[in-house]
Amino acid sequence: MSSREGATPCLRTAIDRSGRIAYYVQLKEALQEHVEAGGWRSGDMIPGEPELCRLFGVSRTVVRQALKELTYEGLIVREKGKGTFVAEPKIGESLVQELTGFYQDMVDRGLKPLTKVLRQEVVPASRKVAEYLRAQPEVPVIQIDRLRFVQDEPIVLVTTYLPRAMCAQLLQADLSQQSLYAFLESQCGIKIAFGRRTIEAVPASEYEARLLEVDKGAPLLMLDSVSYLEDGTPIEYFHALHRGDRSRFEVELLRVREGSDTKQALQEIPDVLPRGSDLITPSPAEGRGQERA
């Protein structure tokens, strides 16, 4: 039974004065336990520094150290002039365990995804897009710009490019309530077999900040990916910008033996994604702004 349905859990304020455990560690653990027990929920304001000093009988230095640790771990957020609040939990997304799309990944986690399609049309491939899709520059490709929501909150802005010749019917697809990968498989007979992804942190442009409802310059996690058919033909390039304050990527690692089938399969994946400064930067028309050019 949650604290909303029954009695609110009591905040444990007892401090062991024996010196075996640092005071700030005990305070941190007490606050963390109270959040985990449902005493404070996401968005709730927790007591200020003076009140925590009084409740726990510790100095402000101890309180500040405990709050600093909890902020670093992402449990709380401190807003200047407003107070300290329980942070919204970050939304985990699979990075390499299985090649699933964002929509299906969120559904599998019991979350409610929603997509706002900003653009869905044929455009001439830029030099970079053509390179990743192994096509000629200016060849027609389908560009799809989507703003993805989870629980009605904007989380990721993604631009996808696919060869028009591979699935022209994608232009008429309603992608607001369905998975792109599921549509490609069921309607176009295209089954993505593997992909390669890179990730880095970038500041939000004014355009991105407005759509993702963050401050300009806020950290975003930029994910670049090329997806392939079984025979190694590139079928999709996408460029996704995830809110840094609401996203995390989960990576599953495995140890493979020399000469194993798994190691051989990994070695056969084409190494085509750019490195470092060569990462693709969409043009201003694609919403990235001059600062990314």
C-alpha positions in Angstrom: 0.0 0.0 0.0 1.4 3.4 -0.9 1.7 6.4 1.4 -1.1 8.0 -0.6 -3.4 5.1 0.3 -2.4 4.8 4.0 -0.3 6.4 6.7 2.7 8.5 5.5 6.0 6.9 6.6 7.8 8.6 9.4 11.1 10.3 8.7 13.8 8.5 10.7 15.8 11.2 12.5 17.9 9.2 15.0 21.6 9.7 14.5 24.2 7.3 15.9 26.6 9.5 17.8 29.2 6.7 18.4 31.3 8.0 15.5 31.3 4.7 13.6 29.4 6.1 10.7 29.8 9.7 9.5 26.8 11.9 10.3 26.3 13.0 6.7 26.2 9.4 5.6 23.5 8.6 8.2 21.5 11.7 7.2 21.8 10.9 3.5 20.6 7.3 4.1 17.7 8.5 6.2 16.5 11.0 3.5 17.0 8.3 0.8 15.0 5.7 2.8 12.2 8.2 3.3 11.9 8.8 -0.5 12.1 5.1 -1.3 9.3 4.4 1.3 7.0 7.0 -0.4 7.3 9.6 2.3 8.3 12.1 -0.4 7.3 11.7 -4.0 8.8 13.1 -7.2 8.4 16.9 -7.2 7.8 17.2 -3.4 9.8 19.8 -1.5 12.0 18.4 1.3 12.8 20.4 4.5 15.3 23.2 4.1 18.8 23.2 5.7 17.8 24.9 9.0 14.9 22.4 9.5 17.1 19.4 8.7 19.7 20.7 11.2 17.0 20.9 13.8 15.4 17.6 13.1 18.6 15.6 13.1 20.6 17.6 15.5 23.5 18.1 13.2 25.5 21.0 11.8 24.7 22.8 8.5 28.0 21.4 7.1 26.7 17.9 7.6 23.4 18.7 6.0 25.0 20.3 3.0 27.3 17.4 2.4 24.4 14.9 2.6 22.4 17.0 0.1 25.4 17.4 -2.2 25.7 13.6 -2.3 22.0 13.1 -3.0 22.1 15.8 -5.7 25.1 14.1 -7.4 23.2 10.7 -7.3 20.2 12.3 -8.9 17.7 11.7 -6.1 17.1 15.4 -5.5 17.4 18.7 -7.3 18.2 22.1 -5.7 16.6 25.1 -7.3 18.0 28.5 -6.3 15.5 30.7 -4.5 12.9 27.9 -4.4 14.2 24.9 -2.4 15.2 21.3 -2.7 12.9 18.8 -4.4 12.7 15.1 -5.0 13.9 14.5 -8.6 11.8 12.9 -11.3 13.2 9.3 -11.9 15.3 9.1 -15.0 13.8 7.0 -17.9 16.1 4.1 -18.8 16.4 3.1 -22.4 18.2 0.1 -23.9 21.3 1.0 -25.8 22.6 -2.3 -27.2 20.9 -5.2 -25.5 18.3 -5.5 -28.3 17.7 -3.4 -31.3 14.3 -2.1 -30.5 12.8 1.3 -31.2 12.1 3.9 -28.6 8.3 3.3 -28.8 8.5 -0.5 -28.1 11.2 0.0 -25.5 9.0 2.3 -23.5 5.9 0.0 -23.9 8.0 -2.9 -22.6 8.8 -0.9 -19.5 5.2 -0.2 -18.8 5.4 3.5 -19.7 3.1 5.4 -22.0 4.9 6.8 -25.0 3.5 9.4 -27.4 4.9 10.8 -30.6 4.3 14.2 -32.2 5.4 14.0 -35.8 7.0 17.3 -36.8 8.0 16.4 -40.3 7.5 13.4 -42.7 8.5 14.1 -46.2 11.0 13.3 -49.0 14.2 15.4 -49.1 17.4 15.1 -51.1 20.1 13.3 -49.0 22.9 15.5 -47.7 26.4 14.4 -48.3 26.6 13.0 -44.7 23.3 11.2 -44.8 24.1 9.7 -48.2 27.4 8.5 -46.8 25.8 6.7 -44.0 23.1 5.1 -46.2 25.7 4.3 -48.9 23.7 6.3 -51.4 24.5 9.0 -53.9 24.2 12.6 -52.6 20.8 14.2 -53.5 19.1 10.8 -53.7 15.5 11.0 -52.4 15.3 9.9 -48.7 12.4 10.1 -46.3 13.1 12.4 -43.4 11.0 12.0 -40.2 11.3 14.5 -37.4 9.6 13.3 -34.2 9.2 14.7 -30.6 8.8 11.7 -28.3 6.9 12.0 -25.0 6.8 9.6 -22.0 4.0 10.1 -19.5 3.1 13.3 -21.4 6.6 14.8 -20.9 8.9 15.6 -23.9 12.0 13.3 -23.6 13.7 13.0 -27.0 13.8 14.8 -30.3 14.8 12.5 -33.2 15.4 12.9 -36.9 15.4 9.7 -39.0 16.4 9.2 -42.6 15.5 6.1 -44.7 15.9 5.5 -48.5 12.6 6.3 -50.2 13.0 3.4 -52.6 13.0 0.9 -49.8 9.6 1.8 -48.3 7.7 4.6 -50.0 4.5 3.8 -48.1 6.2 5.1 -45.0 5.2 8.6 -46.1 1.5 7.8 -45.4 2.2 6.0 -42.1 0.8 7.4 -38.9 3.8 7.2 -36.5 2.2 9.0 -33.6 1.0 5.8 -32.0 3.1 3.0 -33.4 6.7 1.8 -33.7 8.6 2.7 -36.8 10.4 -0.6 -36.7 7.2 -2.5 -36.4 5.8 -0.6 -39.4 8.9 -1.3 -41.5 8.7 -5.0 -40.7 4.9 -5.5 -41.1 4.2 -3.2 -44.1 7.5 -3.0 -45.9 9.0 -6.4 -45.2 12.1 -4.7 -43.8 13.7 -6.4 -40.8 16.6 -4.5 -39.1 19.2 -7.0 -38.1 21.8 -4.9 -36.3 23.1 -1.4 -35.8 25.9 0.8 -34.6 25.5 3.7 -32.2 27.6 6.5 -30.7 26.6 8.8 -27.8 27.9 12.1 -26.5 26.8 15.1 -24.5 25.9 18.4 -26.2 24.2 21.7 -25.1 20.7 22.3 -26.2 20.1 24.9 -28.9 17.3 27.4 -28.6 15.1 25.3 -30.9 15.8 22.1 -29.1 15.3 23.7 -25.7 11.9 25.0 -26.7 10.7 21.6 -27.9 12.2 19.6 -25.0 11.1 22.2 -22.4 14.6 22.7 -21.0 16.8 25.8 -20.7 19.0 26.8 -23.6 22.4 25.2 -23.0 21.0 22.4 -20.9 22.9 19.1 -21.3 21.4 16.7 -23.9 22.5 13.2 -24.7 23.1 12.9 -28.5 22.7 9.5 -30.0 23.7 8.8 -33.6 22.8 5.4 -35.1 23.0 3.5 -38.4 20.8 0.4 -38.7 21.4 -2.5 -41.1 19.7 -5.4 -42.9 21.0 -8.9 -42.4 23.3 -8.5 -45.5 24.9 -5.3 -44.2 22.8 -2.9 -46.2 22.3 0.3 -44.3 18.5 1.0 -44.0 18.2 3.8 -41.4 20.2 6.7 -40.0 18.8 8.5 -37.0 20.0 11.4 -34.8 18.4 11.6 -31.4 18.6 14.2 -28.7 17.6 13.0 -25.2 17.0 15.2 -22.2 20.0 14.8 -19.9 18.0 15.3 -16.8 15.4 12.6 -17.6 17.3 10.0 -19.6 19.9 7.3 -19.0 21.1 4.5 -21.2 21.5 1.0 -20.0 24.2 -1.2 -21.5 24.6 -4.9 -21.2 28.1 -6.2 -21.6 29.4 -9.7 -22.3 32.8 -11.3 -22.4 33.5 -13.2 -25.5 36.2 -15.8 -26.1 38.7 -15.5 -28.9 37.4 -17.4 -32.0 33.8 -17.6 -30.7 30.8 -17.0 -33.0 29.8 -14.0 -31.0 33.3 -12.4 -31.4 33.3 -13.1 -35.1 29.8 -11.5 -35.5 30.8 -8.4 -33.6 33.9 -8.0 -35.8 31.8 -8.2 -39.0 29.7 -5.2 -38.0 30.7 -2.3 -40.4 32.6 0.4 -38.7 30.9 3.3 -40.5 29.8 5.8 -37.8 31.9 8.9 -37.5 34.4 9.6 -34.8 34.7 12.7 -32.6 34.4 16.0 -34.6 33.2 14.0 -37.7 29.8 13.3 -36.0 27.0 14.4 -38.3 25.5 17.8 -37.6 22.2 18.5 -39.3 21.8 21.8 -41.1 19.8 24.7 -39.7 16.9 23.6 -41.8 16.9 20.4 -39.8 16.5 22.4 -36.5 20.1 22.2 -35.2 21.0 25.9 -35.6 24.1 27.6 -36.8 26.1 26.8 -33.7 26.2 23.1 -34.7 27.2 23.7 -38.3 
